[in-house]
Amino acid sequence: MKLSQLRYFKTVAELGKIQAAAEALYISAPALSATIAALEKELGVTLFNRTSNRIVLNEQGKILLRYVNQIFNNIDCAKLELQQSLEEREKRINIAMATSELWTPLFSAFALEFPDIMVSQVALKINQLHNVNLSRLHTFVFAERNEFYAADVESVCLFQEHPVAMVPVNHPLAKRDVIELKELENEILFLPYADHSLNKRIRELFYINQIPLKHTHEGAGSASRNMVAQGRGITITTSHPYRVNVPSACYVPIHAPECRWEQHVFWNKDHVFSQEELQFREFVLDMYCGLTNHTHI
């Protein structure tokens, strides 16, 4: 089994079409089909259910994809660690985050106050949060509390978030002070990409409240905002103040029972901090919590 076969398999699994995957990989569709067929023959299982215009992972394919994602996560971690070993690290802080747009004000403010300290940022997909080595490869990880599990970390809650609907101004719900989650059942909803942290949280929110998601589209945040601005549907964001204002849309809080989203900063409890890393941590906690004696979770 070759690494290239696994990369081809992963691409087909994510895109769901041989032609689209072939274009992304810069190979021909017949060559890609042959590679997938050879992989299935080697493993002795069928990995996809094939239809006329799409192929979908079956149960065996989902099992393989889980392990393939772990393999490529570890390769990415190896590359990052090798790169870090060659760099001057005294004034470099390595940070990973699940929802990068939330932290733009933080990094902008820190850069203004500490222009000599380099902050290296990596945006994570949701499956990368399961990497057990994450807190050892990055000094700090910014993520929602229920998305990052590791036994070797400490964390501080920086703020809580609540779901908010972005609604066209001429939509009946735009005149409401609060929207019940149930009222969104039949609306067209534009969600972030499937590997985005907020997508997972929204889907879990509807699931635990036993409300089906009937009409959803996934894509970039800018595309979702454009669709809302054109009156084509609704998107869901959070109550955090850093969000884009669109003149033809407004934000309305969603009443969602059992919803408690907490954004945390995590670090490895055995990490020996440099002076610059300590400065950054204090800056983060002071900015969001105003803490002098910081309580670790």
N, C-alpha and C positions, 0 to 999 in steps of 0.2 A: 504494500500500500504506500503510495507516494503522497507527499505533502500537497503537490499540485492537484491530485485527485480530490483531496479533502477540500481544498480551496474552491475547486470547480463545483463540488457537491454543495458547499455552503452557499455559494452564489446562486445556484439554481434554486435551492430551498428558500432563499430570501426573496428572489424575484418571481418565482413561480412560472417562469416561461423560459424555454430553452433559447429562443431567439434573443430575448432581452439579456439573458445571462451571457450568451456568446458574445454579444456586442460589448458588454461590460468587461469581459475577459480578453477581448481582442482575438478571438479564435472563431472558427466556423461553427455553425450550429451542428452539422454532422459530426465533426470532431468532438464536440462537447457531449453529444448524445452517446457516442462510442465510449468516451471516458466514463460516463455515468454507468453505462451498461457493464463495462469491465469491472467497475467498483462493486456493483451488485453481484456479479458473478463471483468475484473474489470473496465477498462476505457471505454468499449463499442466501441472500435475502433480496426481496424487492423493497426499494426505499421510497418509491413514489406511486401514487395513484394517478394514472394518466387519463386526461380527457382530450377532446378534440383541439382545444386551444390553451390548455393549462395543465401543469402537473403539480400535484399537492403531496406533501409529505404524508406517508402513512405512519403507523405506530412505530415500526422499525426505523423509519427515517427520522422520526422525532428523537428516538433514543440516540441514534448516531449523531444528530446535530448537537445535542446537549454536550457530548464528549468532544466533538469537533470545536465547538465554541470555547471549551476549556483549553484545548490545545493551542488555539490561536491567541487566547487571552494570555497564556503562559509565554508564548513567543513574543507578544507585545511587551510583556513585563521584562523578559530577558533583554530585548532591544533597549528598553528604557534604562534598565540597570547598567547595561554595558556603556550606554551613552553617558550616564551620570558618572560612571567610574573614570571617564576621560575628561570630565569638566571640572573647572574650579568651582567648588561648592560652598565656600565660606559665606558668600553673600547671595546664594541662590536658594529659593524656597520652592519646593515642588508641591503642587496642589492639584487634586482631582475633584471634580464636582459633577453632580448628576443633573443639575438644572442651571446651566451656566448663566442665563440671562438674569437670574436673581441676584447675582453677585457682582454685577458691573459697577454699582455705586461703591461697593467695598474696595475693589481693586483700584478704581480711579482715585479714591480718597487716599488709599495707602501709597500709591505711586506719587501723589503730590507731596505727602509728608516725608516719605523715605525714597527719594529718587535713585539712591545708590544701591538699593536692594532689588535684585532681580526676582520676579515672581513668575515661575513657569507653570502654566495652567493646562490641564487636560480635561476635556469634556467627555463624560462617560456615558455609554449606553447602559440600559438597565441591566443587561446580563453581565456586564463587567463589574457590577457591584458585588457579585458573588465570588469574585476572586479572593481567595484566602490570603494572598500576599499583598493586597492593595495597600494596607496601612503601613507596610514596610517599604513600599516603593514610593509612596508619597507622604510627605510630612503631615499634611492635613487633607482630610476628605470632607467635602461639604455634601450632605445628602439628607433626605427625609429619614426620620428615625427608623421607620419600619422597612426601609429598603436596604439598609446596610447592616449585615450581621457579621460580627467578628468577636472572638473571645478575648483578643489581646488589645482592645481599644478602650479609651476613655472618651467621653463626649460632653458637650454642653449644649443645651437647647438655646438657640439664638432667637427664634420667634416662632409663633404659631401661624398657620395659614388656614383659610377657609375658602371653599369654592365660590366663585363669582361667575355669573353668566355675562358674556359680552353679547349684547342684543342690538339689532338695528333700531334706530330711534323711532321708526314708525311701527314697530312691532307692539302688539297689545301688552306684552310682558314688560316693555320698557317703562311703562307708567307705574309699575309696582315698586313697593319698597323692598319686598322680599319675594323670591320665587320658591315655591315648593319643588323639591327634586322630582316628584311625581309628574309635575306639569311639563317636564321636558321629555317625557316618554315618547311622544309622537312628533317632536321637533327634529329637524335636520341638524345634526350636531357635527361640527368640524373639530376633530381631535388632533393632538400632536402625533408625530410618527409613532409606530408601535414600539420602538425601542426607547422612547422618551419616558422619563420618570413620571411626568404628569399624566400621560396616557394610561399607565398602569393604575395610578391612584384613582382616576376618574372611573375606569372600568370596575375597580373593586368597590368604589362608592355605590355605583348603581347595583352591583351584584349583592352586596350585603343588605341593601334596602329592597331587594327583590323587584327591581324595576328593569325591564328589558331595554337594551339599546337597539332601537329598530332601524334608525336611519343615520349611519355614521360614515364620515369620510376622514381619512388620515392624511396629514401632510405637514408642511412647514408652517410655523406660526404666522409668518407674513402672509402666506396664501390663505390661511383660515381667517385672518383679520380682513383681507380683501373680500372674501366671500360674505362675511357679516356686513361689511360696509355696503355691499351691493344688494343686501337684503335677501340673501340666499339661504340663510340659516343662522345658527347660534354657535358660539364656541365657549369653552369653559376655561377660565384661568383661575388665579388665586387672589386672595385679598391683599397680598403684599403690594405696597405702593408702587414698586417699579413695574409699570406696565404701560403699553403704548396707548396714547389717546387718539381716537379716530373720531372726527367731527360727526360722522353719520351713524355713530354707534354709542351706546352707553353701557355702564357696568351696573349690574343688579346683584346683590348678595343672594346666595342660594341657601335655603334652610335645609340642612342635610344632617339628620340624626346620626349619631355614632361617628361623626367625622372630626378627627383631631389630627391634623397634619402638623408635624413639628420639624423644622429645619435645624439640623445639628451640625456642629463642627466636630470631627473625630480626629484622634491621633493615637498612635501606638503608645501604650502605657510604659513601654520599656525604652522608648526613644530618648536619646540624649540630645537635648535641644541646643542649637547654636544660639548665639546672642541675637542674631537676626530673626531666627524662628521664634524666639521668645517675644521679641518686639512685635512680630506679626500677630501672635496669639493674643497678646494683651490688647493690641489695636482692635482686633476682631471682637473680643469680649466687651471692651469698652464701648465700641460703636453700637453693638446690638443690645447689650445687657446693662451697661453702665456699672459693671461689677468691679469691685476692688479685691475682694477675697472670692475668687471664682470657685464655684461648686462644680465638681466633676461628677458625671453619671457613670 
